[in-house]
Amino acid sequence: MKTTHPAPSNCVECTACPRLTNFLREVKTEYPDYYCKPVPPFGDAKARLLIVGLAPGMHGANATGRPFTGDYAGILLYDTLHRFGFGSAPESRSADDGLRLTDCRITNAVKCLPPQNKPETGEIKTCNPWLAGELEASPEAKVILALGLIAHKAVLTALGLKQSACTFGHGATHALPGGRVLVDSYHCSRYNTNTGRLTEASFHDVFRTIRSQLQ
């Protein structure tokens, strides 16, 4: 039987994970000007590139309501998107800064801010139908970029594939059903960039691979 997924545009009303819902309420009390709701996807609805991150950051997407906007992880991502022709500007400061994405859309495996940036396994599973719905509603998405292992696993789950079907590795590419391609990258987090696990050069190499897949 085919699974029916909720419409992606409704994720902002989701309260399916009590721990996350309660945490958002607590953060909203401390930071009343913050967005503090599930963060919907951002970008071109007909994009051929779909980027999947982990979850909103406390002072980034959770504050602004736009994925990777206002936090450290977005610095390298949006600059790279601009360099490779996907973004209209090299930085994303706020949800109303006029930035536009072309042929690119960004979402997260988990739509709500998790405590300590660590969603629980059950929360990742509960949120997965939103990602599955986004993929179903985006047949044009030829390349899926997974930022980190959790995003990689979430994509496989959303597509109904076994975790053993594709092994995560930075820069790895995996053929998916329907002619799609999954591309892996280390997450562009502060930790990964500060430790040198992910460099600007290695991240750019990933996007060169993506551009070659989109030719």
DRENNU-881992 format. One record per residue (C-alpha): residue number from 0; x, y negated, z. Coordinates in steps of 0.02 Angstrom, whole numbers. Example, Ala and Ser with C-alpha at 12.3 -4.5 7.8 and 13.67 -1.06 7.14 Angstrom:
// DRENNU-881992
0|615|225|390 $
1|684|53|357 $
***
This chain:
// DRENNU-881992
0|0|0|0 $
1|67|-171|-46 $
2|106|-282|103 $
3|15|-448|106 $
4|128|-590|160 $
5|71|-756|232 $
6|84|-908|121 $
7|258|-985|147 $
8|187|-1162|159 $
9|97|-1113|321 $
10|251|-1064|420 $
11|249|-1229|515 $
12|93|-1169|607 $
13|168|-1002|658 $
14|175|-960|845 $
15|206|-773|827 $
16|365|-771|934 $
17|325|-825|1113 $
18|506|-853|1164 $
19|539|-967|1016 $
20|374|-1059|1032 $
21|405|-1093|1216 $
22|583|-1147|1182 $
23|525|-1272|1051 $
24|404|-1346|1177 $
25|546|-1366|1302 $
26|659|-1448|1174 $
27|518|-1565|1119 $
28|500|-1622|1299 $
29|685|-1662|1308 $
30|693|-1736|1133 $
31|520|-1807|1094 $
32|576|-1878|926 $
33|634|-1709|861 $
34|535|-1607|735 $
35|529|-1451|845 $
36|422|-1340|733 $
37|457|-1198|612 $
38|560|-1273|471 $
39|492|-1241|295 $
40|599|-1218|140 $
41|671|-1369|50 $
42|708|-1396|-133 $
43|652|-1353|-307 $
44|499|-1239|-304 $
45|552|-1163|-471 $
46|735|-1146|-427 $
47|842|-1005|-494 $
48|952|-1014|-338 $
49|880|-976|-167 $
50|995|-1003|-18 $
51|953|-909|142 $
52|1030|-967|306 $
53|1009|-902|483 $
54|898|-1023|581 $
55|877|-1210|616 $
56|1011|-1294|722 $
57|963|-1384|882 $
58|1017|-1557|824 $
59|1005|-1521|638 $
60|853|-1446|553 $
61|759|-1434|717 $
62|779|-1622|735 $
63|750|-1673|555 $
64|632|-1540|488 $
65|743|-1502|337 $
66|860|-1351|326 $
67|1044|-1390|360 $
68|1008|-1575|379 $
69|1089|-1676|517 $
70|1207|-1543|582 $
71|1386|-1487|550 $
72|1339|-1335|446 $
73|1256|-1446|317 $
74|1413|-1549|284 $
75|1502|-1419|178 $
76|1341|-1348|106 $
77|1268|-1509|37 $
78|1436|-1575|-23 $
79|1460|-1412|-118 $
80|1284|-1417|-190 $
81|1321|-1593|-254 $
82|1488|-1540|-329 $
83|1408|-1397|-423 $
84|1261|-1496|-489 $
85|1124|-1435|-372 $
86|1107|-1591|-262 $
87|1080|-1774|-301 $
88|1194|-1831|-159 $
89|1343|-1758|-63 $
90|1262|-1768|107 $
91|1093|-1739|189 $
92|1060|-1859|332 $
93|872|-1855|359 $
94|714|-1784|284 $
95|673|-1953|205 $
96|844|-1996|133 $
97|788|-1966|-46 $
98|901|-1816|-76 $
99|839|-1701|-214 $
100|891|-1524|-255 $
101|889|-1464|-436 $
102|872|-1279|-475 $
103|905|-1241|-292 $
104|798|-1206|-139 $
105|854|-1180|41 $
106|767|-1079|177 $
107|812|-980|334 $
108|791|-801|391 $
109|714|-869|551 $
110|611|-1028|537 $
111|618|-1081|721 $
112|763|-1142|827 $
113|822|-997|938 $
114|904|-1021|1108 $
115|1094|-1028|1089 $
116|1069|-1009|900 $
117|1042|-822|926 $
118|874|-751|869 $
119|827|-583|939 $
120|806|-432|826 $
121|617|-432|850 $
122|606|-616|805 $
123|704|-589|644 $
124|585|-448|601 $
125|429|-549|644 $
126|487|-694|537 $
127|536|-587|388 $
128|364|-589|303 $
129|387|-776|275 $
130|547|-743|180 $
131|465|-600|86 $
132|322|-717|39 $
133|445|-848|-23 $
134|532|-719|-132 $
135|366|-656|-201 $
136|313|-833|-240 $
137|480|-873|-326 $
138|502|-754|-473 $
139|619|-882|-552 $
140|746|-857|-412 $
141|879|-757|-503 $
142|1020|-780|-376 $
143|998|-767|-189 $
144|1141|-832|-82 $
145|1147|-756|92 $
146|1243|-862|218 $
147|1300|-732|343 $
148|1260|-553|388 $
149|1090|-587|468 $
150|1030|-679|311 $
151|1099|-537|204 $
152|1002|-407|303 $
153|845|-515|304 $
154|847|-527|114 $
155|861|-338|96 $
156|717|-313|218 $
157|610|-443|130 $
158|636|-352|-35 $
159|594|-184|41 $
160|771|-116|19 $
161|873|-8|137 $
162|1013|-93|232 $
163|1133|33|157 $
164|1091|-28|-17 $
165|1214|-173|-8 $
166|1362|-200|109 $
167|1395|-379|163 $
168|1559|-456|113 $
169|1611|-635|81 $
170|1603|-667|-105 $
171|1522|-500|-141 $
172|1385|-487|-272 $
173|1248|-355|-274 $
174|1126|-312|-413 $
175|947|-315|-351 $
176|787|-247|-427 $
177|707|-356|-560 $
178|871|-425|-624 $
179|909|-528|-469 $
180|1081|-544|-391 $
181|1123|-560|-206 $
182|1281|-659|-170 $
183|1359|-656|4 $
184|1455|-791|95 $
185|1511|-822|272 $
186|1396|-948|353 $
187|1456|-1128|341 $
188|1449|-1149|530 $
189|1569|-1256|631 $
190|1647|-1099|704 $
191|1682|-1019|536 $
192|1754|-1177|457 $
193|1856|-1228|611 $
194|1934|-1055|626 $
195|1971|-1047|440 $
196|1862|-896|414 $
197|1771|-1000|284 $
198|1869|-1131|189 $
199|1807|-1260|66 $
200|1902|-1170|-72 $
201|1827|-1000|-32 $
202|1652|-1076|-22 $
203|1677|-1160|-190 $
204|1730|-992|-261 $
205|1562|-923|-208 $
206|1474|-1061|-302 $
207|1580|-1031|-456 $
208|1514|-853|-450 $
209|1337|-919|-432 $
210|1357|-1036|-581 $
211|1423|-894|-687 $
212|1270|-790|-640 $
213|1154|-932|-691 $
214|1228|-959|-864 $
***
